[in-house]
Amino acid sequence: MSKTWLITGASSGFGRQLAELLLERGDRIAATVRKRDAIEDLAARYGKRLWPAILDVTDGVAVRELGAQQAAFGAKQPYGSNLECYLLNLVVSGRLQRRQRHT
């Protein structure tokens, strides 16, 4: 049975490799990138199994909006590099803003 994933930073590095691997095995990917053209080749190859979204993970409003959008696609858990997941969690929970005030 296929799964649906949210991968931040899917245009290069670990995020790109993970997206390709999961798409190849038949899963669906909600992929965030800074520039959509960075994953156009994957969109052309995998069609509706890839849901690309433009995202700057430092923009808390955009991250929260993405959460609602990607839930409609079926992706529930963010995956990507450990740092990306950590930052996404901080932004969504509002702790990033509190941390920035204390430093």
PECOR-V917430 format. One record per run of one state. SS is the DSSP state (helix for helix, strand for strand, loop for the rest). FROM is the first residue (numbers start at 1). LEN is the number of residues. If there is no record, write none. Layout:
SS&FROM&LEN  SS&FROM&LEN
This chain:
loop&1&3  strand&4&4  loop&8&5  helix&13&12  loop&25&3  strand&28&6  loop&34&2  helix&36&14  strand&50&5  loop&55&5  helix&60&14  loop&74&4  strand&78&2  loop&80&2  helix&82&12  loop&94&1  helix&95&8  loop&103&1
